């Protein structure tokens, strides 16, 4: 039976993570870390590990907390509310999920405990210039070279790559798409920081005959995309949770401003056009939140999330962008200035909408489930 009520332990987790975000990842910290080469605060990362959050989705057999996905939704709603910058998503969700699904026993023993403890960071390098989010977008070649592989090509939007102990690289071989763990300091690999609309920390990775051992390949030959997509469905739900948390907070910012900003001798909230925008916004935010919770519950119950996960990500990120857009409009000209908090949310909403399976690919995934 569907039960979306949070437990006492989940409420305590929300309070603990929310308090940590307020203390160590305040808006001033967010602003300070924009376009920073590292992009996150060591003290915040250390306290996330102390809470066990970095090991949330790592099995207990490998030193993780073995939390449910709904537990992690609680965490990610707080991350979205506070805009907390950290490599948690790329390392503890996406990379850990892929390694847990595709890695050998030896690879799991080597990497999962380190990811769970926060001692190591692994970030995906998968998107390529002008290519799609789907498997056809993987065009980088990995060519067998004796007992090793040679990688040539370009990857973009590798988050926090300057702090990574390994890049999780998707490349095309003669067998299909394979996964490789690549040392960022490997000869022939160049990292260049990119600028993004979110002012977050992303890198371009240029591979020029980068050699990796066969032991660095994850999983059976040619089936890397299967493990990647399975891990990304979980990631889509948490990205949607982050969007729902951010949307709720920026809607609150806009609502509070509309009650104190006076125009024509009355507050903005008294104007029907404004309060209708806000009513529409909170309706959509609540709808997105329920969809996220349903998707996480289904995942924890062992049900199929092939449609629910992309639906949650598609809808929640769209709502986040729309609500943050309205928040800027309610603030008027000030909403477009860097001093206004609303624009922090708008820029991250747009980035989250475009990253980690973009809308066209999400729509394709949903359509396959609806029409097949």
Long-range contacts (C-beta under 8 A, 24 or more apart in sequence): 2-294, 2-297, 3-297, 4-290, 4-293, 4-294, 4-297, 6-70, 6-74, 10-70, 10-71, 10-74, 13-71, 13-74, 13-75, 14-74, 14-75, 14-77, 14-78, 16-51, 17-51, 17-53, 17-74, 17-75, 17-78, 17-79, 18-78, 18-81, 18-82, 20-44, 20-47, 20-48, 20-51, 21-78, 21-79, 21-81, 21-82, 21-84, 22-82, 25-82, 25-83, 25-84, 25-85, 25-86, 26-82, 27-83, 27-341, 27-344, 29-85, 30-82, 30-83, 30-84, 30-85, 30-344, 31-344, 33-85, 33-201, 34-199, 34-200, 35-195, 35-199, 35-201, 36-201, 37-162, 37-193, 37-201, 38-160, 38-162, 38-163, 38-201, 39-85, 39-87, 39-159, 39-160, 39-162, 39-163, 39-200, 39-201, 40-85, 40-86, 40-87, 40-160, 40-163, 40-201, 41-85, 44-84, 44-86, 45-86, 45-87, 45-118, 46-118, 48-86, 48-88, 48-118, 49-117, 49-118, 53-88, 53-92, 54-88, 54-91, 54-92, 54-115, 54-116, 54-117, 54-118, 55-92, 55-115, 55-116, 55-117, 56-92, 57-92, 57-93, 57-96, 57-97, 57-100, 57-234, 58-92, 58-96, 58-100, 58-112, 58-113, 58-115, 58-116, 59-100, 59-112, 62-100, 62-108, 62-109, 62-112, 62-113, 62-116, 63-112, 63-113, 63-116, 63-117, 64-96, 64-112, 64-113, 64-116, 65-116, 68-296, 68-300, 69-234, 69-237, 69-238, 69-296, 69-299, 69-300, 70-293, 70-296, 70-297, 70-300, 72-238, 72-241, 72-296, 73-237, 73-238, 73-241, 73-292, 73-293, 73-296, 76-238, 76-239, 76-241, 76-242, 76-245, 77-241, 77-242, 77-244, 77-245, 77-248, 77-289, 78-245, 79-242, 79-245, 80-241, 80-242, 80-243, 80-244, 80-245, 80-246, 80-247, 80-248, 80-249, 80-320, 81-245, 81-246, 81-248, 81-249, 82-249, 83-246, 83-344, 83-345, 83-348, 85-200, 85-201, 87-121, 87-123, 87-159, 87-160, 87-163, 87-164, 89-159, 89-235, 89-238, 89-239, 89-242, 90-121, 90-122, 90-123, 90-124, 90-159, 90-160, 91-115, 91-120, 91-121, 91-122, 91-123, 91-160, 91-164, 92-116, 93-231, 93-234, 93-235, 93-238, 94-124, 94-168, 94-231, 94-232, 94-235, 94-356, 95-122, 95-123, 95-124, 95-168, 96-122, 97-230, 97-231, 97-232, 97-234, 97-235, 98-124, 98-168, 98-179, 98-218, 98-227, 98-228, 98-231, 99-168, 99-218, 100-231, 101-219, 101-227, 101-230, 101-231, 102-179, 102-218, 102-219, 102-223, 102-224, 102-227, 103-218, 103-219, 104-218, 107-181, 107-218, 111-166, 111-181, 114-165, 120-165, 120-166, 121-160, 121-163, 121-164, 121-165, 122-164, 122-165, 122-166, 122-167, 122-168, 122-181, 123-158, 123-159, 123-160, 123-161, 123-164, 123-167, 123-168, 124-158, 124-167, 124-168, 124-169, 124-170, 125-155, 125-158, 125-161, 125-167, 125-168, 125-169, 125-170, 125-182, 125-205, 126-155, 126-168, 126-169, 126-170, 126-228, 127-155, 127-156, 127-157, 128-153, 128-154, 128-155, 128-156, 129-154, 129-156, 132-358, 132-360, 132-361, 133-357, 133-358, 133-360, 133-361, 134-361, 134-364, 135-177, 135-225, 138-170, 138-171, 138-172, 138-177, 138-225, 139-172, 140-169, 140-170, 140-171, 140-172, 140-207, 141-171, 141-172, 141-173, 142-171, 142-172, 142-173, 142-178, 142-180, 143-173, 144-173, 144-174, 145-211, 147-213, 147-214, 148-211, 148-212, 148-213, 148-214, 149-173, 149-180, 149-211, 149-212, 149-213, 149-214, 149-216, 149-217, 150-209, 150-210, 150-211, 151-180, 151-182, 151-207, 151-209, 151-210, 151-211, 151-212, 152-207, 152-208, 152-209, 152-210, 153-207, 154-204, 154-205, 154-206, 154-207, 155-204, 155-205, 155-207, 156-194, 156-202, 156-204, 156-205, 157-194, 157-196, 157-202, 157-355, 158-191, 158-202, 158-203, 158-204, 158-205, 159-200, 159-201, 159-202, 159-203, 160-201, 161-191, 161-202, 161-203, 161-205, 162-191, 162-193, 162-201, 162-203, 167-205, 168-218, 169-207, 170-224, 170-225, 170-228, 173-221, 173-222, 175-221, 175-222, 176-221, 176-222, 176-223, 176-224, 176-225, 177-222, 177-223, 177-224, 177-225, 177-228, 178-217, 178-218, 178-219, 178-221, 178-222, 178-224, 179-217, 179-218, 179-219, 179-224, 179-227, 179-228, 180-212, 180-216, 180-217, 180-218, 181-212, 181-216, 181-218, 182-210, 182-212, 182-216, 183-212, 186-210, 186-211, 186-212, 187-211, 196-351, 197-347, 197-350, 197-351, 198-347, 198-348, 198-350, 198-351, 198-352, 199-347, 200-348, 200-351, 232-356, 232-357, 233-299, 233-305, 233-306, 233-309, 233-310, 234-299, 234-309, 235-356, 236-309, 236-310, 236-312, 236-313, 236-356, 236-357, 236-362, 237-292, 237-295, 237-296, 237-299, 237-305, 237-308, 237-309, 237-312, 237-313, 239-313, 239-316, 239-317, 239-352, 239-355, 239-356, 240-288, 240-291, 240-292, 240-295, 240-309, 240-312, 240-313, 240-315, 240-316, 240-317, 241-292, 241-296, 241-316, 242-352, 243-288, 243-313, 243-316, 243-317, 243-319, 243-320, 243-349, 243-352, 243-353, 244-285, 244-288, 244-289, 244-292, 244-316, 244-319, 244-320, 246-320, 246-324, 246-345, 246-348, 246-349, 246-352, 247-281, 247-284, 247-285, 247-288, 247-316, 247-319, 247-320, 247-323, 247-324, 247-345, 247-349, 248-285, 248-289, 249-345, 250-320, 250-323, 250-324, 250-327, 250-341, 250-342, 250-345, 250-346, 250-349, 251-278, 251-281, 251-282, 251-285, 251-323, 251-327, 253-327, 253-341, 253-342, 253-345, 254-278, 254-281, 254-323, 254-326, 254-327, 254-330, 254-331, 254-342, 257-330, 257-331, 258-330, 268-330, 274-330, 277-326, 277-329, 277-330, 278-326, 278-330, 281-322, 281-323, 281-326, 284-319, 284-322, 284-323, 285-319, 285-323, 287-315, 287-319, 288-312, 288-315, 288-316, 288-319, 288-320, 289-316, 291-315, 291-316, 292-316, 306-365, 306-368, 306-369, 307-365, 307-366, 307-369, 307-370, 310-357, 310-362, 310-363, 310-365, 310-366, 311-362, 311-366, 313-356, 313-357, 313-362, 314-359, 314-362, 314-363, 314-366, 317-349, 317-352, 317-353, 317-359, 318-353, 318-359, 320-345, 320-349, 320-352, 320-353, 321-346, 321-349, 321-350, 321-353, 323-349, 324-349
